[in-house]
Amino acid sequence: MSEVRELPYNPQRLFVASCVALITTAMTFSIRSDILSAFGAEFQLTHQQEGYITQLGLWGFPIAIMLVGPLCDSIGMGLLLKLAAVGHVLGVVGVILSPSVGFPMLLAANLLLGLANGTVEAVINPLAATVYADQKTHRLNVLHAFWPGGLIIGGLLAFAITKIMGVDLPNPDPATLSLSWKLKMATIIVGAVAYLVLIAGQRFPATERVQSGVSTGDMFRAALAPGFLLLTFCMCLTAITELGPDQWVGSVLTKTVGIQGVLFLVYTSGLMFLLRFFAGPLAHRLSPFGLLLGAAALSAVGLFLLSGSTTAGAAFVAATVFGLGKAYFWPTMLGVAAERYPRTGALGLALMGAAGMIAAGAAGPTMGGIYDRGTVSALPAPVAQVVVVDGKLDAERVKAAPTETQQAVEAAGKQGAALAFKSVAVLPLVLVLLFAALYISTRRGGGYQAVKLEADEGSPPS
């Protein structure tokens, strides 16, 4: 009777811990999206300065990925995931304490949260690709279903606290408003503690690249392949399309449509959560490049519709189309990279994630700047003379202005917001062309095929 060989680690528990860690990461995004305007009120910020908050939160992500990704093999994925949990807790505490210290503290704390988020991403992707080496695209999509899952949890928690504390009512008490966003941030600590408990005492495997005996030099050389570099460029465009608007949809739709914009983020995240569980069968039927082609087309249509939405019904339709489109971008791009270029190992997944987050981070202040400039340019000249100082809206002047002037500023703000969304909608049109070319190329080459790494003689055991 043959002996059944047991793995020296628990793949199911590690996968669940990865999902919880990703939920925690996503919560920082949806909660920050919801409280961005509260930051603006407390620190007297312009939209562009609010964009810098999102930028540092996003750019901490690629910095950590680039530093941590190559360390997964030497330091170990378990220790790195524990450090991420500590970073989440300290980052939240820093944000909560920032009003008593100043705006630089707020920026630094958001950077630390971004570093923790990036460390999570740098670990869980090669971990999933190693534990489920024969189902990479499908398992990475299932894992990343918990990204929108975390957006939903964070968004609903933020909405509940808003309603319970009444900070969505006209002229909320500043002290209550300040307390509300601090409570929202504090909920992130719960997720960090949860995944820290799940990984306590657990053993982690070596990455697939190490198990297969691929050298570090070969890993770096594989990352310079033209096809991999093209995928990295596509990752930049998909990340901006998916994550750029997400950081603004909460505050923008609250103003343009008149309801809590975070609910639209929760809704599109719900679509993404459900759809990613079906990525495997869809990718098998359409091929991953065919799936990405359809996603890009739907995203372009959804963003153009979103830019022109002035009612809740129109925004709902636009959000539905956009949610259907962006659902498969991030995990499918990672899956394609892991399947087509497995020799890049943890470094390849780190480069893909880092490139995506750098691009998405730049989208924050860029969209904010377009929003600001579009708003100012849409103001009637007499109104602009009253509320614009040095080319920017002066919040105190707007607050002290007559009702008619405030209404004009509000109307101009809707035009500025529409312009910001429309500017991003051009990118998925470029992706349509690129993914169509990749789809046709693989079809002519005999169809999409995943490259399988075989363990070399003498390579470390799994």
C-alpha positions as CSV (number, residue, x, y, z in Angstrom):
1,M,0.0,0.0,0.0
2,S,1.5,3.3,-1.1
3,E,2.1,5.9,1.5
4,V,0.3,9.3,1.0
5,R,2.8,12.1,1.3
6,E,1.5,15.0,3.4
7,L,2.5,18.6,2.8
8,P,4.6,20.3,5.5
9,Y,2.1,23.2,5.4
10,N,-1.6,23.7,5.5
11,P,-2.6,25.1,2.0
12,Q,-6.2,25.8,2.8
13,R,-5.4,27.8,6.0
14,L,-2.7,29.8,4.2
15,F,-5.1,30.6,1.4
16,V,-7.8,31.7,3.8
17,A,-5.3,33.9,5.6
18,S,-4.3,35.4,2.3
19,C,-8.0,36.2,1.6
20,V,-8.4,37.9,5.0
21,A,-5.2,39.9,4.4
22,L,-6.5,41.0,1.1
23,I,-9.8,42.0,2.7
24,T,-7.9,44.1,5.1
25,T,-6.0,45.8,2.3
26,A,-9.1,46.5,0.4
27,M,-10.8,48.0,3.4
28,T,-8.1,50.7,3.5
29,F,-9.1,51.7,0.0
30,S,-12.9,51.9,0.4
31,I,-12.7,53.6,3.8
32,R,-10.2,56.2,2.5
33,S,-12.4,56.8,-0.5
34,D,-15.4,57.4,1.9
35,I,-13.5,59.8,4.3
36,L,-11.4,61.7,1.7
37,S,-13.8,64.7,1.9
38,A,-13.6,64.5,5.7
39,F,-9.8,64.8,5.4
40,G,-10.4,67.8,3.2
41,A,-12.6,69.5,5.7
42,E,-10.4,68.8,8.7
43,F,-7.2,69.9,7.0
44,Q,-8.6,72.4,4.6
45,L,-7.3,70.7,1.5
46,T,-7.9,71.1,-2.3
47,H,-9.0,68.2,-4.4
48,Q,-5.4,67.9,-5.7
49,Q,-4.1,67.7,-2.1
50,E,-6.6,65.0,-1.4
51,G,-5.2,63.3,-4.4
52,Y,-1.8,63.3,-2.8
53,I,-3.2,61.3,0.1
54,T,-4.4,58.6,-2.3
55,Q,-1.2,58.8,-4.2
56,L,1.0,58.0,-1.2
57,G,-1.4,55.3,-0.1
58,L,-1.1,53.8,-3.5
59,W,2.7,54.4,-4.0
60,G,3.6,52.7,-0.7
61,F,2.1,49.6,-2.4
62,P,4.7,49.4,-5.3
63,I,7.6,50.4,-3.1
64,A,6.8,47.5,-0.7
65,I,6.2,45.1,-3.6
66,M,9.5,45.9,-5.2
67,L,11.4,45.6,-1.9
68,V,9.5,42.6,-0.6
69,G,8.8,40.5,-3.7
70,P,12.5,39.4,-4.2
71,L,12.7,38.7,-0.4
72,C,9.9,36.1,-0.4
73,D,12.6,33.5,-1.2
74,S,15.2,34.6,1.3
75,I,13.3,36.0,4.3
76,G,10.2,33.8,3.9
77,M,6.6,34.6,3.2
78,G,5.4,34.0,6.8
79,L,7.6,36.7,8.4
80,L,6.7,39.2,5.7
81,L,3.0,38.7,6.2
82,K,3.4,39.2,9.9
83,L,5.2,42.5,9.3
84,A,2.3,43.6,7.0
85,A,-0.1,43.1,9.9
86,V,2.0,45.3,12.2
87,G,2.2,47.9,9.4
88,H,-1.6,47.9,9.1
89,V,-2.1,48.5,12.8
90,L,0.6,51.3,13.1
91,G,-0.7,53.0,9.9
92,V,-4.2,53.2,11.2
93,V,-3.0,54.6,14.5
94,G,-1.0,57.2,12.7
95,V,-3.9,58.4,10.6
96,I,-6.1,58.7,13.7
97,L,-3.5,60.7,15.5
98,S,-2.7,62.9,12.5
99,P,-5.0,65.9,13.3
100,S,-3.0,66.6,16.5
101,V,0.3,66.4,14.6
102,G,-0.5,67.8,11.2
103,F,-0.9,67.1,7.5
104,P,2.6,65.5,7.0
105,M,1.6,62.9,9.6
106,L,-1.5,62.1,7.6
107,L,0.6,61.6,4.5
108,A,3.2,59.5,6.3
109,A,0.6,57.2,7.9
110,N,-1.1,56.7,4.5
111,L,2.3,55.8,3.1
112,L,2.8,53.2,5.8
113,L,-0.6,51.7,5.1
114,G,0.4,51.5,1.4
115,L,3.6,49.7,2.4
116,A,1.6,47.2,4.5
117,N,-0.8,46.7,1.5
118,G,2.0,46.2,-0.9
119,T,3.7,43.6,1.4
120,V,0.4,41.6,1.5
121,E,0.2,41.7,-2.3
122,A,3.9,40.7,-2.7
123,V,3.4,37.6,-0.5
124,I,-0.1,36.3,-1.3
125,N,0.3,36.2,-5.1
126,P,3.4,33.9,-5.2
127,L,1.9,32.0,-2.3
128,A,-1.3,31.2,-4.2
129,A,0.7,30.5,-7.4
130,T,2.8,28.0,-5.5
131,V,0.1,26.3,-3.5
132,Y,-2.1,25.9,-6.6
133,A,0.5,25.7,-9.4
134,D,-1.9,24.0,-11.8
135,Q,-4.8,26.5,-11.4
136,K,-3.0,29.9,-11.3
137,T,-5.4,32.1,-13.2
138,H,-8.5,30.6,-11.5
139,R,-7.1,30.6,-8.0
140,L,-5.6,34.1,-8.3
141,N,-9.1,35.3,-9.4
142,V,-10.7,33.6,-6.5
143,L,-8.1,35.1,-4.1
144,H,-8.6,38.5,-5.6
145,A,-12.4,38.2,-5.3
146,F,-11.7,39.1,-1.7
147,W,-10.4,42.5,-2.9
148,P,-13.9,43.6,-3.8
149,G,-15.1,41.6,-0.8
150,G,-13.0,43.9,1.4
151,L,-14.2,47.0,-0.5
152,I,-17.8,45.9,0.3
153,I,-17.0,45.3,4.0
154,G,-15.2,48.6,4.4
155,G,-17.8,50.5,2.4
156,L,-20.7,49.1,4.4
157,L,-19.0,49.7,7.7
158,A,-18.3,53.3,6.6
159,F,-21.9,53.8,5.5
160,A,-23.3,52.3,8.8
161,I,-21.1,54.6,10.9
162,T,-22.1,57.6,8.8
163,K,-25.8,56.8,9.4
164,I,-25.5,56.0,13.0
165,M,-23.5,59.2,13.8
166,G,-25.6,61.3,11.4
167,V,-22.6,63.0,9.7
168,D,-24.5,62.9,6.3
169,L,-27.0,65.5,7.6
170,P,-26.6,69.1,6.7
171,N,-23.9,71.0,8.7
172,P,-22.7,68.1,10.8
173,D,-20.9,68.9,14.1
174,P,-17.1,69.1,13.3
175,A,-16.2,67.1,16.4
176,T,-18.7,64.3,15.4
177,L,-17.4,64.3,11.8
178,S,-13.8,64.0,13.0
179,L,-14.7,61.1,15.4
180,S,-16.7,59.3,12.7
181,W,-13.8,59.0,10.2
182,K,-11.5,57.9,13.1
183,L,-13.9,55.1,14.0
184,K,-14.0,54.0,10.3
185,M,-10.3,53.8,10.2
186,A,-10.1,51.8,13.4
187,T,-12.2,48.9,11.9
188,I,-9.1,48.1,9.7
189,I,-7.3,46.9,12.8
190,V,-9.8,44.0,13.2
191,G,-8.8,42.6,9.8
192,A,-5.1,42.9,10.5
193,V,-5.4,41.0,13.8
194,A,-7.6,38.3,12.1
195,Y,-5.0,37.3,9.5
196,L,-2.2,37.6,12.0
197,V,-4.0,35.0,14.2
198,L,-4.5,32.7,11.1
199,I,-0.8,32.6,10.2
200,A,0.4,32.2,13.8
201,G,2.4,29.0,14.0
202,Q,1.9,28.1,10.4
203,R,4.7,26.9,8.1
204,F,5.0,28.4,4.6
205,P,6.3,26.7,1.4
206,A,9.2,27.8,-0.7
207,T,8.0,29.6,-3.9
208,E,7.4,27.6,-7.1
209,R,10.5,29.1,-8.7
210,V,12.7,27.9,-5.9
211,Q,11.1,24.5,-5.9
212,S,11.7,24.1,-9.6
213,G,15.4,25.1,-9.3
214,V,15.2,28.2,-11.4
215,S,18.2,30.4,-10.4
216,T,17.9,34.1,-9.3
217,G,19.8,35.1,-12.4
218,D,17.3,33.2,-14.7
219,M,14.5,34.9,-12.8
220,F,15.8,38.4,-13.5
221,R,16.5,37.5,-17.2
222,A,13.0,36.1,-17.7
223,A,11.6,39.4,-16.4
224,L,13.3,41.2,-19.4
225,A,11.4,39.2,-22.0
226,P,9.6,41.6,-24.5
227,G,6.3,39.7,-24.0
228,F,6.6,40.1,-20.2
229,L,7.4,43.9,-20.5
230,L,4.3,44.3,-22.8
231,L,2.2,42.7,-20.1
232,T,3.6,45.0,-17.5
233,F,2.7,48.0,-19.7
234,C,-0.9,46.6,-20.0
235,M,-1.0,46.2,-16.2
236,C,-0.3,49.9,-15.8
237,L,-3.3,50.8,-18.0
238,T,-5.6,48.2,-16.4
239,A,-4.7,49.4,-12.9
240,I,-5.4,53.0,-13.7
241,T,-8.8,52.0,-15.2
242,E,-9.8,49.9,-12.2
243,L,-8.3,51.8,-9.2
244,G,-8.1,55.4,-10.3
245,P,-11.9,56.0,-10.4
246,D,-12.4,53.9,-7.3
247,Q,-10.5,56.5,-5.2
248,W,-12.8,59.3,-6.4
249,V,-16.2,57.6,-6.9
250,G,-17.3,57.9,-3.3
251,S,-16.8,61.7,-3.0
252,V,-17.7,62.5,-6.6
253,L,-21.0,60.7,-6.9
254,T,-22.1,62.0,-3.5
255,K,-21.9,65.5,-5.1
256,T,-23.0,64.8,-8.6
257,V,-25.9,62.3,-8.0
258,G,-26.9,63.3,-4.4
259,I,-26.6,59.9,-2.7
260,Q,-23.8,58.2,-0.7
261,G,-21.3,57.5,-3.4
262,V,-19.6,54.8,-1.4
263,L,-22.7,52.6,-2.1
264,F,-21.8,52.6,-5.8
265,L,-18.4,51.4,-4.8
266,V,-20.0,48.7,-2.7
267,Y,-22.3,47.7,-5.6
268,T,-19.5,47.5,-8.3
269,S,-17.4,45.6,-5.8
270,G,-20.2,43.1,-5.3
271,L,-20.3,42.5,-9.0
272,M,-16.5,41.9,-9.0
273,F,-16.7,39.6,-6.0
274,L,-19.2,37.3,-7.7
275,L,-17.7,37.4,-11.2
276,R,-14.2,36.5,-10.1
277,F,-15.4,33.1,-8.9
278,F,-16.3,32.3,-12.6
279,A,-13.0,33.5,-14.0
280,G,-11.6,29.9,-14.5
281,P,-14.4,28.7,-16.8
282,L,-14.6,32.0,-18.7
283,A,-10.8,32.1,-19.3
284,H,-10.9,28.5,-20.5
285,R,-13.8,29.3,-22.9
286,L,-12.6,32.7,-24.2
287,S,-8.8,32.5,-23.3
288,P,-7.4,34.9,-20.8
289,F,-6.7,37.5,-23.5
290,G,-10.2,37.2,-24.8
291,L,-11.5,37.8,-21.3
292,L,-9.3,40.9,-20.9
293,L,-10.4,42.2,-24.3
294,G,-14.1,42.1,-23.3
295,A,-13.3,43.6,-19.9
296,A,-11.5,46.6,-21.5
297,A,-14.4,47.3,-23.9
298,L,-17.0,47.2,-21.1
299,S,-14.8,49.4,-18.9
300,A,-14.5,52.1,-21.6
301,V,-18.3,52.2,-22.1
302,G,-18.9,52.2,-18.3
303,L,-16.6,55.2,-17.6
304,F,-18.0,57.3,-20.5
305,L,-21.5,56.6,-19.1
306,L,-20.3,57.4,-15.6
307,S,-18.9,60.7,-16.7
308,G,-22.3,61.8,-17.9
309,S,-24.5,60.5,-15.0
310,T,-26.6,63.1,-13.3
311,T,-29.3,60.8,-11.8
312,A,-29.1,57.8,-9.5
313,G,-30.6,55.6,-12.2
314,A,-28.0,56.6,-14.8
315,A,-25.2,56.2,-12.3
316,F,-26.5,52.7,-11.5
317,V,-26.5,51.6,-15.1
318,A,-23.0,53.1,-15.6
319,A,-21.7,51.5,-12.4
320,T,-23.0,48.1,-13.6
321,V,-21.3,48.3,-17.0
322,F,-18.0,49.5,-15.4
323,G,-18.2,46.9,-12.6
324,L,-18.6,44.1,-15.2
325,G,-15.6,45.5,-17.1
326,K,-13.1,46.0,-14.4
327,A,-13.9,42.7,-12.6
328,Y,-11.2,40.6,-14.2
329,F,-8.3,43.0,-14.8
330,W,-5.9,42.7,-11.9
331,P,-6.1,38.9,-11.1
332,T,-6.2,37.8,-14.7
333,M,-3.2,40.0,-15.6
334,L,-1.3,38.3,-12.7
335,G,-2.5,34.9,-13.8
336,V,-1.3,35.4,-17.4
337,A,2.1,36.6,-16.1
338,A,2.4,33.6,-13.8
339,E,1.3,31.1,-16.5
340,R,3.2,32.5,-19.5
341,Y,6.3,33.6,-17.7
342,P,6.6,31.3,-14.6
343,R,10.4,31.7,-14.5
344,T,10.0,35.3,-13.4
345,G,8.7,33.8,-10.0
346,A,7.9,36.2,-7.2
347,L,9.9,38.9,-8.9
348,G,7.6,38.9,-11.9
349,L,4.4,39.1,-9.9
350,A,6.0,41.9,-7.8
351,L,7.0,43.9,-10.9
352,M,3.4,43.5,-12.3
353,G,1.8,44.6,-9.0
354,A,4.3,47.5,-8.5
355,A,3.9,48.8,-12.1
356,G,0.1,48.7,-11.7
357,M,0.1,50.6,-8.4
358,I,2.6,53.2,-9.5
359,A,0.3,54.0,-12.4
360,A,-2.8,54.0,-10.3
361,G,-1.1,56.2,-7.7
362,A,-0.3,58.8,-10.3
363,A,-4.0,58.7,-11.4
364,G,-5.1,60.1,-7.9
365,P,-3.6,63.6,-8.1
366,T,-4.0,63.7,-11.9
367,M,-7.7,63.1,-11.7
368,G,-7.9,65.5,-8.8
369,G,-6.1,68.2,-10.8
370,I,-8.4,67.7,-13.8
371,Y,-11.3,67.8,-11.4
372,D,-10.1,71.2,-10.0
373,R,-9.2,72.7,-13.3
374,G,-12.5,71.5,-14.9
375,T,-14.5,73.0,-12.1
376,V,-12.8,76.4,-12.2
377,S,-13.1,76.6,-16.0
378,A,-16.8,75.8,-15.8
379,L,-17.5,78.7,-13.4
380,P,-19.2,81.8,-14.8
381,A,-16.8,84.7,-14.8
382,P,-18.6,86.7,-12.0
383,V,-18.6,83.7,-9.8
384,A,-15.0,82.9,-10.4
385,Q,-14.0,86.4,-9.4
386,V,-15.6,85.8,-6.0
387,V,-14.5,82.2,-5.1
388,V,-11.2,81.6,-7.1
389,V,-7.9,82.5,-5.6
390,D,-4.6,81.8,-7.4
391,G,-6.4,79.6,-9.9
392,K,-8.0,77.4,-7.2
393,L,-11.4,77.3,-5.4
394,D,-11.2,78.9,-2.0
395,A,-13.3,76.8,0.4
396,E,-13.9,79.6,2.9
397,R,-15.1,82.0,0.2
398,V,-17.4,79.4,-1.2
399,K,-18.8,78.8,2.3
400,A,-19.4,82.5,2.9
401,A,-20.9,83.1,-0.6
402,P,-24.6,83.6,-1.3
403,T,-26.7,80.5,-2.2
404,E,-26.7,81.3,-5.9
405,T,-23.0,81.4,-6.0
406,Q,-22.7,78.1,-4.1
407,Q,-25.1,76.5,-6.5
408,A,-23.0,77.7,-9.4
409,V,-19.9,76.2,-7.8
410,E,-21.8,72.9,-7.3
411,A,-22.9,72.8,-10.9
412,A,-19.3,73.5,-12.1
413,G,-18.0,70.8,-9.8
414,K,-20.2,68.2,-11.6
415,Q,-18.7,69.2,-14.9
416,G,-15.2,69.0,-13.4
417,A,-15.9,65.5,-12.0
418,A,-17.3,64.4,-15.4
419,L,-14.1,65.5,-17.1
420,A,-12.0,63.6,-14.6
421,F,-13.8,60.3,-15.3
422,K,-13.9,60.9,-19.1
423,S,-10.1,61.4,-19.1
424,V,-9.6,57.9,-17.7
425,A,-12.0,56.3,-20.2
426,V,-9.5,56.7,-23.0
427,L,-7.2,54.2,-21.5
428,P,-9.4,51.1,-21.8
429,L,-9.8,52.0,-25.5
430,V,-6.1,51.6,-25.9
431,L,-6.3,48.3,-24.0
432,V,-8.9,47.0,-26.5
433,L,-6.3,47.4,-29.3
434,L,-3.5,45.7,-27.3
435,F,-5.6,42.8,-26.0
436,A,-7.1,42.2,-29.5
437,A,-3.5,42.0,-30.9
438,L,-2.4,39.5,-28.1
439,Y,-5.6,37.5,-28.6
440,I,-5.1,37.2,-32.4
441,S,-1.4,36.5,-31.9
442,T,-2.0,33.5,-29.5
443,R,-4.8,32.2,-31.7
444,R,-2.4,32.1,-34.7
445,G,0.3,30.4,-32.6
446,G,-2.0,27.5,-31.7
447,G,-3.9,29.0,-28.9
448,Y,-3.2,30.2,-25.3
449,Q,-0.9,27.8,-23.5
450,A,0.4,28.0,-19.9
451,V,4.1,27.2,-19.4
452,K,4.7,24.5,-16.8
453,L,7.8,24.6,-14.6
454,E,9.2,21.1,-13.9
455,A,11.4,20.6,-10.9
456,D,15.0,20.2,-11.9
457,E,17.1,17.4,-10.5
458,G,18.4,18.3,-7.1
459,S,15.9,21.1,-6.6
460,P,14.5,21.7,-3.2
461,P,11.5,19.4,-2.3
462,S,8.1,20.9,-2.1
